[in-house]
Amino acid sequence: MIEGKTLFITGGAGFIASTLIARLAERNRIVVYDNYTRNTLKGTPYDRHPNVRQVQGDVLDFERLKAHMAGAHIVVHAAAIAGIDSTVKNPVTTMRVNMIGTANALEAAQQVGGVERFVEFSTSEVFGSQAFKVDEAAQTVTGAVGEARWTYAVSKLAGEHLAHAYFKQHGLPTVTVRPFNVYGPGQTGEGALSIFIRKALRNEDLLIFGDGTQIRAWCFVDDMVEGVMACLEHPNAVGQSFNIGNARAVTTIYGLAEAVLRVTGSAARIQFRQALSADIELRIPNVDKARELIGFAAQVDLEDGLRRTAEWIARHESDLPALAPIFRS
């Protein structure tokens, strides 16, 4: 158990990080370092929690980052530009934040000293457009130079290589996690599933870009946080990369849209649109390494996760109609 530690979390106001903070805040001191482009912490019990200190800052500002990281026992580097829309509109910012920001976080941790664990968030997109039961040793794939989709993957893969380099050259105890399609209560931004649910609750059409046959494995945020906790705590995690996902919660994008309509009881329709960019056709993780080395196994099935997410969204978004009573079991 992590107790009595100081944790420094970049992107700490983000979706996964906020859920992690809820697990750790009672027994530890947490420094949230974020530029607050999105703020999932706002309105939660941890926004003004006595053990949580929030600092507005940019990971590109090395001196400020280092100054506020000083004294941290554990660093979680979750700050990044993410989402295909953000990547397409701001490719330079995506590359700078994800590559230079990760380099700054690693170098700051090395310079301040005393960091017992550094967990860095990569992405499942490093496996390219065809990723079936990929394990951590599988070949990483990057698409054509200039194709918007791969700007994000390349930037995260560079950070991943650098995290391994700091472990090998400097002995910094790094761990890389590769999240596979995480969703759940509190998600903000461009997550496809949360967008589907919000539209379904408003009885607005669900838009699928492409033909809907793209296949994904969906991981509920509580399972993701369990995986991160294992990476923070388990001695076997140091120097490793881990796929964190749910290989059983698999469906096509069209099947996902249908499931959302069924769970919410929505009268919305499914509409198809032309794909905005290159897409991931197949993405399912092999999570054997995480199970064998650090004891991680996802628990929440897709139907249950969808229901819990939809109920949370219906309760917390004031502009939604009161549809919670129609949720189906």
C-alpha positions as CSV (number, residue, x, y, z in Angstrom):
1,M,0.0,0.0,0.0
2,I,1.2,3.5,-0.9
3,E,1.0,5.5,2.3
4,G,2.7,8.7,3.6
5,K,4.2,9.5,0.2
6,T,4.3,12.7,-1.9
7,L,3.1,12.1,-5.4
8,F,3.6,14.6,-8.2
9,I,1.1,14.0,-11.1
10,T,1.4,15.9,-14.4
11,G,-1.9,16.2,-16.1
12,G,-3.4,15.5,-12.6
13,A,-6.7,17.2,-13.5
14,G,-7.2,14.7,-16.3
15,F,-9.6,11.8,-16.5
16,I,-7.4,8.8,-15.4
17,A,-5.2,10.9,-13.1
18,S,-8.3,12.2,-11.2
19,T,-9.5,8.7,-10.6
20,L,-6.0,7.7,-9.4
21,I,-6.1,10.7,-7.0
22,A,-9.3,9.5,-5.5
23,R,-7.5,6.3,-4.6
24,L,-4.5,7.9,-3.1
25,A,-5.4,11.2,-1.5
26,E,-6.5,10.1,1.9
27,R,-3.2,8.6,2.9
28,N,-0.7,10.6,0.8
29,R,0.2,14.1,-0.3
30,I,-0.5,14.9,-3.9
31,V,0.8,17.7,-6.1
32,V,-1.3,18.2,-9.2
33,Y,0.6,19.9,-12.0
34,D,-1.7,20.8,-15.0
35,N,-2.4,23.6,-17.4
36,Y,-6.2,22.9,-16.9
37,T,-7.1,22.7,-20.6
38,R,-9.5,20.1,-19.2
39,N,-10.4,19.8,-15.5
40,T,-11.9,16.6,-14.3
41,L,-11.0,17.4,-10.7
42,K,-13.4,20.3,-10.6
43,G,-16.5,19.6,-8.6
44,T,-15.1,16.5,-7.0
45,P,-14.2,16.0,-3.3
46,Y,-10.5,16.2,-4.3
47,D,-10.7,19.7,-5.9
48,R,-10.2,21.2,-2.5
49,H,-8.9,18.3,-0.5
50,P,-6.4,19.1,2.2
51,N,-3.9,16.6,0.9
52,V,-4.1,17.8,-2.7
53,R,-2.2,20.8,-3.8
54,Q,-2.9,22.1,-7.3
55,V,-0.3,24.0,-9.4
56,Q,-1.1,25.5,-12.8
57,G,1.9,24.9,-15.0
58,D,3.1,23.6,-18.4
59,V,5.3,20.6,-18.8
60,L,7.2,22.6,-21.4
61,D,8.3,24.9,-18.5
62,F,11.2,22.9,-17.2
63,E,12.2,25.1,-14.3
64,R,8.7,25.4,-12.9
65,L,8.1,21.7,-13.4
66,K,11.3,20.8,-11.6
67,A,10.7,23.3,-8.7
68,H,7.3,21.8,-7.9
69,M,8.5,18.2,-8.4
70,A,11.1,18.6,-5.7
71,G,10.4,16.3,-2.7
72,A,8.2,13.9,-4.6
73,H,8.6,10.2,-3.9
74,I,6.5,9.1,-6.9
75,V,6.0,10.8,-10.2
76,V,3.1,10.0,-12.5
77,H,3.5,11.6,-15.9
78,A,0.0,11.7,-17.5
79,A,0.2,15.1,-19.2
80,A,-0.2,14.9,-23.0
81,I,-2.1,16.3,-26.0
82,A,-4.5,13.5,-26.9
83,G,-7.5,12.9,-29.1
84,I,-7.5,12.7,-32.9
85,D,-9.2,16.1,-33.3
86,S,-6.6,17.9,-31.1
87,T,-3.8,16.1,-33.0
88,V,-5.1,17.0,-36.4
89,K,-5.6,20.7,-35.5
90,N,-2.4,21.1,-33.5
91,P,0.3,18.7,-34.7
92,V,3.2,20.9,-33.6
93,T,1.8,21.3,-30.1
94,T,1.1,17.6,-29.9
95,M,4.7,16.7,-30.8
96,R,6.2,19.3,-28.5
97,V,4.1,18.6,-25.4
98,N,4.3,14.8,-25.7
99,M,8.0,14.6,-26.6
100,I,9.6,17.6,-24.9
101,G,7.2,17.5,-22.0
102,T,8.1,13.9,-21.3
103,A,11.8,14.7,-21.6
104,N,11.4,17.5,-19.2
105,A,9.5,15.3,-16.7
106,L,12.2,12.6,-16.8
107,E,15.1,15.0,-16.5
108,A,13.4,16.9,-13.6
109,A,12.9,13.6,-11.8
110,Q,16.5,12.7,-12.4
111,Q,17.8,16.1,-11.1
112,V,15.6,16.4,-8.0
113,G,16.6,12.9,-6.9
114,G,14.8,10.7,-4.4
115,V,12.1,9.5,-6.9
116,E,11.2,6.0,-6.0
117,R,9.0,5.3,-9.0
118,F,8.3,7.2,-12.3
119,V,5.2,6.0,-14.2
120,E,4.9,7.3,-17.7
121,F,1.7,7.1,-19.8
122,S,2.2,5.9,-23.4
123,T,-0.6,4.7,-25.7
124,S,-1.9,1.5,-27.4
125,E,-1.6,3.5,-30.7
126,V,2.1,2.6,-30.9
127,F,1.0,-0.8,-32.2
128,G,-0.4,0.7,-35.4
129,S,-3.7,0.0,-37.2
130,Q,-3.7,-3.8,-36.9
131,A,-3.1,-4.9,-33.3
132,F,-4.5,-8.2,-32.4
133,K,-3.6,-9.6,-29.0
134,V,-0.4,-7.6,-29.1
135,D,2.0,-8.1,-26.3
136,E,4.6,-5.7,-25.0
137,A,7.4,-7.1,-27.1
138,A,5.4,-6.8,-30.3
139,Q,6.7,-4.6,-33.0
140,T,5.6,-1.0,-32.7
141,V,4.3,0.5,-35.9
142,T,4.1,4.0,-37.2
143,G,2.2,5.0,-40.3
144,A,3.1,7.3,-43.2
145,V,5.0,10.5,-42.3
146,G,2.6,13.4,-42.4
147,E,-0.5,11.3,-41.8
148,A,-2.2,13.1,-38.9
149,R,-3.2,10.0,-37.0
150,W,0.4,8.9,-36.4
151,T,1.7,12.2,-35.0
152,Y,0.3,11.3,-31.6
153,A,1.6,7.7,-31.7
154,V,5.1,8.8,-32.7
155,S,5.3,11.5,-30.1
156,K,4.2,9.0,-27.3
157,L,6.6,6.3,-28.6
158,A,9.5,8.7,-28.4
159,G,8.6,9.4,-24.8
160,E,8.4,5.7,-24.1
161,H,11.9,5.1,-25.6
162,L,13.3,8.0,-23.5
163,A,11.7,6.6,-20.3
164,H,13.5,3.3,-20.9
165,A,16.7,5.1,-21.6
166,Y,16.6,7.0,-18.3
167,F,16.2,3.6,-16.5
168,K,19.1,2.0,-18.4
169,Q,21.5,4.9,-18.3
170,H,20.6,6.7,-15.0
171,G,18.8,4.0,-13.0
172,L,15.7,6.1,-12.8
173,P,12.9,3.6,-11.7
174,T,10.6,4.1,-14.7
175,V,7.5,2.2,-15.7
176,T,5.5,2.7,-18.9
177,V,1.8,1.9,-19.2
178,R,0.0,1.6,-22.5
179,P,-3.7,2.2,-21.9
180,F,-6.2,0.5,-24.3
181,N,-9.4,2.5,-24.8
182,V,-10.1,3.7,-21.3
183,Y,-13.6,5.0,-20.5
184,G,-15.8,5.6,-17.4
185,P,-17.2,8.1,-15.0
186,G,-15.5,11.5,-15.2
187,Q,-14.3,11.3,-18.7
188,T,-14.1,14.6,-20.6
189,G,-12.9,15.6,-24.0
190,E,-12.9,13.5,-27.2
191,G,-13.5,9.9,-25.9
192,A,-15.7,8.1,-28.4
193,L,-17.7,6.2,-25.8
194,S,-18.5,9.2,-23.6
195,I,-19.5,11.2,-26.7
196,F,-21.8,8.3,-27.7
197,I,-23.4,8.2,-24.2
198,R,-23.9,12.0,-24.0
199,K,-25.6,12.0,-27.4
200,A,-27.7,8.9,-26.6
201,L,-29.0,10.6,-23.4
202,R,-30.1,13.6,-25.4
203,N,-31.6,11.3,-28.1
204,E,-29.2,12.8,-30.6
205,D,-27.9,10.8,-33.5
206,L,-24.6,8.8,-32.8
207,L,-22.1,9.5,-35.6
208,I,-19.7,6.8,-36.6
209,F,-16.7,7.8,-38.8
210,G,-16.0,5.0,-41.2
211,D,-18.0,1.9,-41.6
212,G,-18.2,0.9,-37.9
213,T,-16.3,-2.4,-38.3
214,Q,-13.3,-1.1,-36.4
215,I,-12.7,-3.4,-33.4
216,R,-11.7,-2.2,-30.0
217,A,-11.1,-3.6,-26.5
218,W,-12.6,-1.3,-23.9
219,C,-11.1,-0.8,-20.4
220,F,-13.2,0.6,-17.5
221,V,-11.3,3.4,-15.7
222,D,-11.3,1.6,-12.3
223,D,-9.5,-1.3,-14.0
224,M,-7.0,1.1,-15.5
225,V,-6.3,2.6,-12.1
226,E,-5.8,-0.8,-10.6
227,G,-3.2,-1.4,-13.3
228,V,-1.5,1.9,-12.5
229,M,-1.5,1.1,-8.8
230,A,0.2,-2.2,-9.5
231,C,2.9,-0.4,-11.6
232,L,3.4,2.0,-8.7
233,E,3.7,-0.7,-6.0
234,H,5.0,-3.9,-7.5
235,P,8.8,-4.3,-7.5
236,N,8.6,-6.3,-10.8
237,A,7.3,-3.3,-12.6
238,V,10.5,-1.2,-12.7
239,G,12.1,-0.9,-16.1
240,Q,9.1,-2.5,-17.8
241,S,6.2,-1.6,-20.2
242,F,2.7,-2.9,-19.6
243,N,-0.4,-3.2,-21.7
244,I,-3.3,-2.1,-19.5
245,G,-6.6,-3.1,-20.9
246,N,-9.5,-5.6,-21.0
247,A,-9.0,-8.2,-23.7
248,R,-12.5,-9.6,-23.0
249,A,-14.5,-6.4,-23.5
250,V,-14.3,-6.4,-27.3
251,T,-16.7,-5.0,-29.8
252,T,-16.9,-3.2,-33.1
253,I,-17.6,0.6,-33.0
254,Y,-21.0,-0.2,-34.5
255,G,-21.6,-2.8,-31.8
256,L,-20.5,-0.3,-29.2
257,A,-23.0,2.3,-30.5
258,E,-25.8,-0.3,-30.4
259,A,-24.9,-1.3,-26.8
260,V,-25.0,2.4,-25.7
261,L,-28.5,2.8,-27.2
262,R,-29.6,-0.4,-25.5
263,V,-28.2,0.5,-22.0
264,T,-29.6,4.0,-22.1
265,G,-32.9,3.2,-23.7
266,S,-32.3,6.0,-26.2
267,A,-34.4,6.7,-29.2
268,A,-31.3,8.1,-31.1
269,R,-30.2,6.6,-34.4
270,I,-26.8,5.6,-35.7
271,Q,-25.4,7.6,-38.6
272,F,-22.3,7.1,-40.7
273,R,-19.8,9.7,-41.8
274,Q,-16.6,9.6,-43.8
275,A,-13.5,8.9,-41.7
276,L,-11.6,12.0,-40.7
277,S,-8.1,10.4,-40.9
278,A,-6.4,7.0,-40.9
279,D,-8.0,4.8,-38.3
280,I,-7.2,1.9,-36.1
281,E,-8.9,-1.2,-37.6
282,L,-8.2,-3.6,-34.8
283,R,-6.8,-3.1,-31.3
284,I,-6.9,-5.9,-28.7
285,P,-4.2,-6.3,-26.1
286,N,-2.5,-9.3,-24.7
287,V,-2.2,-8.6,-21.0
288,D,-0.4,-11.8,-19.9
289,K,2.7,-9.9,-18.9
290,A,0.8,-7.6,-16.6
291,R,-1.0,-10.5,-15.0
292,E,2.2,-12.6,-14.5
293,L,4.6,-9.8,-13.3
294,I,2.3,-7.5,-11.4
295,G,-0.9,-9.4,-10.8
296,F,-3.2,-7.1,-12.9
297,A,-6.4,-8.4,-14.5
298,A,-9.4,-6.3,-15.6
299,Q,-12.7,-7.1,-13.8
300,V,-15.4,-4.8,-15.2
301,D,-17.3,-6.2,-18.3
302,L,-18.4,-3.8,-21.0
303,E,-22.1,-3.9,-20.3
304,D,-21.6,-3.1,-16.6
305,G,-19.1,-0.4,-17.4
306,L,-21.4,1.3,-19.9
307,R,-24.2,1.3,-17.4
308,R,-22.1,2.8,-14.7
309,T,-20.7,5.5,-17.0
310,A,-24.1,6.4,-18.4
311,E,-25.6,6.7,-14.9
312,W,-22.7,9.0,-13.8
313,I,-23.1,11.2,-16.9
314,A,-26.8,11.5,-16.4
315,R,-26.4,12.5,-12.7
316,H,-23.5,15.0,-13.3
317,E,-24.4,16.9,-16.5
318,S,-27.1,19.5,-15.7
319,D,-28.1,20.0,-19.3
320,L,-29.2,16.3,-19.7
321,P,-32.7,15.2,-19.2
322,A,-33.5,13.0,-16.2
323,L,-33.3,9.7,-17.9
324,A,-31.6,7.6,-15.2
325,P,-34.8,5.6,-14.3
326,I,-34.9,4.0,-17.8
327,F,-31.5,2.4,-17.5
328,R,-31.8,-1.3,-18.3
329,S,-30.1,-4.1,-16.5
